[in-house]
Every structure is written in structure tokens, then in C-alpha cells.
Amino acid sequence: MKELTFHVLKSHTGSVNSVSFFDSDSKFVSASDDYYLCGWNVADHKCIFRLKGHEAAVKTCDSSRSGSKIVSGSYDRTVRIWDGATTNCLWKLQHEALILGVSYSEESSLVSVCCDDRITKVWDTRTFEEVMTLTGHTNSVTCCAQHDHTLATGSLDKTIRVCDLRTASTLLILSGHSSAVSAVDISTDGFKVCSGSWDKTVRVWDVHAGTYRTQGPKVMYEHEGCVSTCKFAVNNEKIVSAGYDKTVIIWDALATKKRHQIRAHESWINDVALTANGQWLLSCSKDRTIRMWDVKDTDTMPVVLHNKLSMGYKFNECEDCNRTFKVEQKDLIEIADEYTKCVYCRLPTRSYHKIENTITLDSDTSIVKASQEVTA
């Protein structure tokens, strides 16, 4: 039997719609239908602040990893930019339409705002001036994601548009979903785009090599309901998705196969977030809770090991922490010297927190079910 540690965090009185880590992953922020943003400590799972300012449901939030800025979008048709250190509201941006998604890039200092009026507006957070308005979608723009100066947007028109924010030009239009695109993300190297849809699939588009043009995107079928969110891990090895089937799925981004599945929420899941070191996974739901999962050891669970061995992976033991980590067989031959330590021990700093509440995973299944709710 393997154990998967989790915490249930409660503070919101409405659906929790969005979550985002900040301050070097030591904190995270959540947005809710109760009009509030809440800030949380990762170490002790405590709510440390509540931000009030929006006058309607807060549907989306994003933040910088450094913690300098938090961005939120609401059905009150405003975007608010908050100071991550003082929690003061720095600026309020008024829009004419309902705001469905925001994305902030610390590298470019740009925040993108997608709306139900088919447009996406881009603002410079240094000057708080609108720098461009992007058009092209033929229906509501439901989601957006930035990587440096590249922006991907998804829409009810079933397409993803990839734009260059330096020139305001459309680089790509990705078509393939059979229903609305509800989630989109860009890998941290900028090479791939992942998208989630009401058609119950997650698709991975290799926009660097362009293989989707001849082979189509990689399509992952496991969700039993609409996909509401999908995110790349910082190292681009994993994709995390969740949806209306109340499950979170962790995928192998290279093999486009399911690594692990978690079923825990009592209602549909709106968003997920993953720390840079891959240890903590957040999921938030219409059931008004946030669940924080310790997923650092999912690679060593029996069903995941079986899948990985069949995909050509081998496993080493870290010389520092003795934990098992995966290595592709070709890497063992070509650059084996670089793989004596796991990715966490190769990071400049790492921290682990004592956890008491666990649930178990049977060795013959990859689905986790929470049998007891824990209030943090």
C-alpha cells in the first residue's frame, strides 16, 4: 500500500474558481464566487489574508513566482492588480465585458485579459496602460496563458490562437477540438501548447517542431466529463488536468499517457496548480474547498512504475535523499553522470513539511479516493 498525503483547506463560502502559487511557491492565492481572494501559507496550510475589492464573483487569478504581483479578474468586469507583499490594490482595470481569464508574465510585465466579447486585452503592469487589443476569435475567449511574449488563447469557437505580443500578430490557429476550448497552457520552454475542452480531451500541440500539422496533436482520453483546466509542470515532464468528473489526472507530457489519477472533490474541479519542484499539487472546486496534495512520490506507485518501465524508463536511487527517480534508458548511457541525484536535490534549495493526514492507494489501481475530510 502507498500513501498519498493531502490537506483540505476551507475559508471560502463559495465555489473556489482559481489558484496560483507565488513568493517562490511558499504561498498561494485562491479566487472565489464569494467575492474574495484568499492568501495561504504552504508550510502550515493557514489562510494569511483575505482581499476584498471585487463586487462580484472572482473567476480567475494569477501571480508571479516571485510574489511581486497578484492579478485577479471578476464578473464585476474589473481586473485588479495587487502587491504580493503588502496585499494593497495597486490598480483597477475596467472592462466592458465579463472577464473569463487572466495571465501574468513577470518576464514581459504584461497581463492578458480574455473576455466574453471575443477579444483579449493586454496591459503593461509597469505603466498600467493598455498596449494592445487582440481579435480573431468568433466566440467568447474562455482562457489564456503567457510564456514571455507569447500568448495562447482558447475559445468557445473550438480553436486556440497563438500570438506574438511584441508584434500583436497571430502566429498559429490550432483546430481539432470538437467542442469549446476551456483551458490552455504553454510549456516553460515555449515548445508546446496543451489544451483542455468540453469534448473531455486534453491535447498537446508541438508548436516548435510543428508535428501537429502532419500528425495532429497528441490526444489524451481519460476524463469522463468536461476538462476545466490543464497545466504544464515547470520541468515540462508532466501535465496536470482536472474537470467536471471530479478528478485530477497527472500525465506524462512526453509519452502523453496517464501517470496518476486522484478522485477526491465532491463537485467539479475548476483549477489546479503545481509547485516548481513538483511536490505540492493544488486543486480547487465548486465544493468550496481547496485540496493540497503531496505528489512527490507518485512516480514510485506500482501502477505508475509499470507504465514507466513499459515506456523505456529506468530508475535510480538519489545519493542524497535515497528516493527513487526516473531516467530514460538512453540518458543512462549518454549522460549518466548527471543523474546521481533526483531533480529535487539538484535544486538550489528544497524543503519538506511534516504531514499527518494520508489516504492510501491500492497497488492494483491508479485512482485515489479520499475517505475522510480533513480541515486545515
C-alpha positions in Angstrom: 0.0 0.0 0.0 1.2 3.5 -0.9 0.1 6.7 0.9 -0.8 10.0 -0.7 -0.8 12.9 1.7 -3.4 15.6 1.4 -5.0 18.6 3.2 -8.4 20.1 2.8 -8.3 23.9 3.2 -11.5 25.8 4.0 -12.1 29.6 4.1 -14.2 30.4 1.1 -18.0 30.4 1.3 -18.5 30.0 -2.5 -17.1 28.0 -5.3 -13.3 28.2 -5.5 -12.5 29.0 -9.1 -8.8 29.6 -9.4 -5.5 29.0 -7.6 -1.9 30.2 -8.2 1.4 29.8 -6.3 3.6 32.8 -5.5 6.5 34.0 -3.4 8.8 31.2 -4.6 6.0 28.7 -4.0 5.8 29.4 -0.3 2.3 30.8 -0.6 -0.6 30.6 -2.9 -3.7 32.7 -3.7 -7.3 31.5 -4.4 -10.3 33.2 -6.0 -13.9 32.5 -5.2 -17.5 33.2 -6.0 -17.7 34.8 -2.5 -16.0 37.9 -4.0 -12.8 37.3 -2.0 -9.2 36.4 -2.8 -7.5 34.4 0.0 -3.8 34.0 0.6 -2.4 30.8 2.1 0.9 29.6 3.6 2.1 26.3 2.1 4.0 25.2 5.2 1.1 25.3 7.7 -1.9 25.4 5.3 -3.3 28.5 7.0 -5.2 31.4 5.5 -3.0 34.5 6.0 -5.0 37.2 4.2 -8.4 37.9 2.6 -8.6 40.5 -0.2 -11.9 42.3 -0.7 -12.5 44.7 -3.5 -14.3 42.9 -6.3 -18.1 43.4 -6.3 -18.9 40.1 -7.9 -17.6 36.5 -8.2 -13.8 36.4 -8.7 -13.4 33.9 -11.6 -9.7 33.9 -12.2 -6.3 34.8 -10.6 -2.7 34.6 -11.5 0.6 35.7 -9.9 4.3 35.9 -10.3 6.5 33.2 -8.8 8.5 35.9 -7.1 5.3 37.2 -5.4 5.6 40.8 -6.6 2.1 40.9 -8.1 -1.2 39.1 -7.9 -3.8 39.6 -10.7 -7.5 38.8 -10.3 -10.4 39.0 -12.7 -14.1 39.2 -11.8 -17.6 39.2 -13.1 -17.8 42.8 -11.9 -15.8 43.4 -15.2 -12.7 44.6 -13.5 -9.1 43.3 -13.2 -7.3 44.2 -10.0 -3.5 44.1 -9.6 -2.4 43.6 -6.0 1.0 44.0 -4.3 2.0 40.4 -3.3 4.0 41.7 -0.2 1.6 44.3 1.2 -1.6 43.0 -0.4 -2.6 46.5 -1.3 -4.5 47.0 -4.5 -2.2 48.8 -7.0 -4.6 49.3 -9.9 -8.1 48.5 -11.1 -8.6 48.0 -14.8 -12.2 48.4 -16.1 -13.5 46.3 -18.9 -16.8 46.3 -20.9 -17.4 42.6 -20.8 -17.3 39.7 -18.4 -13.7 38.6 -17.6 -13.1 34.9 -18.0 -9.4 34.6 -17.7 -6.1 36.4 -16.8 -2.5 35.5 -17.3 0.5 37.4 -16.0 4.1 37.1 -17.3 6.8 38.5 -14.9 9.3 38.4 -17.7 7.4 40.7 -20.0 5.4 42.6 -17.2 2.3 42.1 -19.3 -1.1 40.9 -18.1 -3.5 39.4 -20.6 -7.3 39.5 -20.0 -9.7 37.4 -22.0 -13.4 38.3 -22.1 -16.8 37.0 -23.3 -16.9 39.7 -26.0 -14.4 37.7 -28.2 -11.4 39.9 -27.5 -8.3 39.8 -25.4 -6.7 42.9 -24.0 -3.1 43.2 -22.9 -1.9 45.7 -20.2 1.6 46.7 -19.1 1.8 46.4 -15.3 4.6 48.9 -15.2 2.6 51.7 -16.6 -0.9 50.3 -16.2 -1.6 51.2 -19.8 -3.4 49.1 -22.4 -0.9 48.1 -25.0 -3.0 46.1 -27.4 -6.4 44.5 -28.2 -6.3 41.1 -29.9 -9.2 39.9 -32.0 -9.8 36.9 -34.2 -11.9 34.5 -32.1 -15.5 34.2 -33.3 -16.9 33.5 -29.8 -16.1 34.1 -26.1 -12.4 33.8 -25.2 -12.5 31.4 -22.2 -8.8 31.1 -21.2 -5.4 32.4 -21.8 -1.7 31.6 -21.0 1.5 33.5 -21.5 5.1 32.5 -21.9 7.4 35.5 -22.1 6.0 37.4 -25.1 3.9 34.5 -26.5 0.2 34.3 -25.7 -2.2 31.4 -26.2 -6.0 31.9 -26.0 -8.8 29.3 -26.1 -12.4 30.0 -27.1 -15.9 28.7 -27.4 -15.2 28.7 -31.1 -13.2 25.5 -30.5 -9.9 26.9 -31.5 -6.6 28.0 -29.9 -4.8 31.1 -31.2 -1.1 31.7 -30.5 0.1 35.3 -30.7 3.3 37.2 -30.5 2.8 40.1 -28.0 5.7 42.1 -29.4 4.0 42.5 -32.8 0.3 41.7 -31.9 0.4 39.2 -34.8 -1.2 35.8 -34.9 1.4 33.0 -35.2 -0.9 29.9 -35.2 -4.5 28.9 -35.2 -4.9 25.4 -33.7 -8.1 23.5 -34.6 -9.1 20.0 -33.6 -11.3 20.1 -30.5 -14.9 19.1 -31.2 -16.3 21.4 -28.5 -15.3 24.6 -26.6 -11.7 25.1 -25.5 -11.9 25.7 -21.8 -8.2 25.6 -20.8 -4.8 26.3 -22.3 -1.2 26.5 -21.2 2.3 26.9 -22.7 5.3 24.8 -21.7 8.1 26.8 -20.0 10.4 26.2 -22.9 7.7 27.6 -25.3 7.8 24.5 -27.4 4.4 23.0 -26.7 0.8 24.1 -26.0 -1.7 22.0 -24.1 -5.4 22.5 -24.3 -8.5 21.1 -22.5 -12.0 21.1 -23.8 -15.6 20.3 -23.2 -15.1 17.4 -25.5 -13.5 15.6 -22.5 -9.9 15.5 -24.0 -6.6 17.1 -23.3 -4.5 17.8 -26.4 -0.8 18.5 -26.7 0.4 20.6 -29.7 4.1 20.6 -30.6 4.3 24.1 -32.0 8.1 24.1 -32.1 8.6 21.0 -34.4 5.2 21.5 -36.0 4.4 17.8 -35.9 0.7 18.6 -35.3 0.4 19.8 -38.9 1.0 16.3 -40.3 0.3 14.0 -37.4 -2.2 16.1 -35.5 -1.9 16.9 -31.7 -1.4 14.2 -29.1 -4.9 13.4 -27.7 -5.4 12.1 -24.2 -8.7 10.4 -23.4 -9.3 9.7 -19.7 -11.7 12.3 -18.3 -15.3 11.4 -18.1 -16.5 15.0 -18.1 -15.6 18.4 -19.5 -12.0 19.4 -18.8 -11.8 22.7 -16.9 -8.1 23.1 -16.5 -4.7 21.8 -17.7 -1.2 23.0 -16.7 2.4 22.0 -17.6 4.8 21.3 -14.7 7.7 23.7 -14.6 10.1 21.0 -15.9 7.6 20.2 -18.7 7.7 16.5 -17.8 4.1 16.4 -16.5 0.7 17.9 -17.4 -2.0 18.2 -14.8 -5.6 18.4 -15.8 -9.0 18.3 -14.0 -12.6 18.7 -14.7 -16.3 18.1 -14.2 -15.7 14.4 -13.4 -14.2 15.5 -10.0 -10.8 14.0 -10.8 -7.3 15.3 -11.2 -5.1 13.5 -13.7 -1.3 13.7 -13.9 0.0 12.9 -17.3 3.4 12.1 -18.7 3.9 15.0 -21.1 6.4 13.2 -23.3 4.6 9.9 -23.6 1.1 11.5 -23.3 0.0 8.7 -21.1 -1.7 8.9 -17.7 0.6 8.6 -14.7 -1.8 9.0 -11.9 -5.4 9.9 -11.1 -6.9 11.4 -8.0 -10.6 11.5 -7.2 -11.4 13.5 -4.1 -13.7 16.5 -4.5 -17.4 16.4 -4.0 -18.1 18.6 -7.0 -16.4 19.6 -10.2 -12.8 20.9 -10.1 -12.2 24.4 -11.5 -8.4 24.7 -11.4 -5.1 23.2 -10.5 -1.6 24.4 -9.7 1.8 22.7 -9.2 4.9 23.9 -7.3 8.1 24.3 -9.3 9.7 21.3 -7.5 6.7 19.1 -8.3 5.9 18.3 -4.6 2.7 20.1 -4.0 -0.4 20.0 -6.2 -3.5 22.2 -5.6 -7.0 21.5 -6.7 -10.0 23.8 -6.1 -13.6 23.0 -6.6 -17.2 24.1 -6.7 -17.5 22.2 -3.3 -15.9 25.4 -1.8 -12.6 23.6 -0.8 -9.0 23.6 -1.8 -7.1 20.3 -1.6 -3.3 20.3 -1.3 -1.7 17.0 -2.3 1.8 15.8 -1.7 2.6 14.2 -5.1 6.4 13.9 -4.9 6.3 10.1 -4.6 3.6 9.3 -7.2 6.3 8.0 -9.6 7.1 5.2 -7.3 3.5 3.9 -7.0 3.1 0.4 -8.5 0.9 1.3 -11.5 3.0 4.3 -12.4 6.2 2.2 -12.2 4.6 -0.4 -14.5 3.7 2.2 -17.1 7.1 3.9 -17.0 9.0 0.6 -17.4 6.9 -0.2 -20.4 7.8 3.3 -21.9 11.6 2.7 -21.7 12.4 4.3 -18.3 14.8 3.0 -15.7 15.1 4.1 -12.1 18.0 5.4 -10.0 18.3 6.0 -6.3 19.3 9.5 -5.3 22.6 9.6 -3.5 21.4 12.4 -1.2 17.8 11.6 -0.1 17.6 7.9 -1.3 14.4 8.5 -3.1 13.7 6.8 -6.4 13.6 8.9 -9.6 13.2 8.0 -13.3 15.7 8.3 -16.1 15.2 7.4 -19.8 17.4 4.5 -20.8 19.2 6.5 -23.4 20.2 9.1 -20.8 21.8 6.4 -18.6 24.2 5.7 -21.5 24.7 9.3 -22.8 24.8 11.4 -19.6 24.6 9.1 -16.7 26.9 11.2 -14.5 24.2 13.9 -14.3 21.7 11.5 -12.8 23.1 10.6 -9.5 20.7 12.9 -7.7 17.0 13.4 -8.1 15.6 16.7 -9.5 14.7 18.0 -6.0 18.2 17.5 -4.7 19.6 19.3 -7.8 17.6 22.4 -6.9 19.3 25.2 -5.1 17.0 24.8 -2.1 14.3 22.3 -1.1 12.0 21.9 1.9 9.7 19.2 3.1 6.9 19.7 5.6 5.6 17.3 8.2 2.2 15.9 7.2 -0.2 13.8 9.3 -3.2 13.1 7.2 -3.0 10.5 4.5 -5.0 8.4 2.2 -4.0 5.1 0.7 -3.6 3.8 -2.8 -4.0 0.1 -3.6 -1.2 -1.4 -5.6 -3.6 -2.5 -8.4 -5.2 0.9 -9.1 -4.1 4.4 -10.0 -7.3 6.0 -8.6 -7.1 7.6 -5.2 -10.3 8.2 -3.3 -10.4 10.4 -0.2 -12.3 8.6 2.6 -12.1 11.3 5.2 -12.1 15.1 5.0 -9.5 17.0 7.0 -10.0 20.6 7.9 -6.8 22.7 7.9 
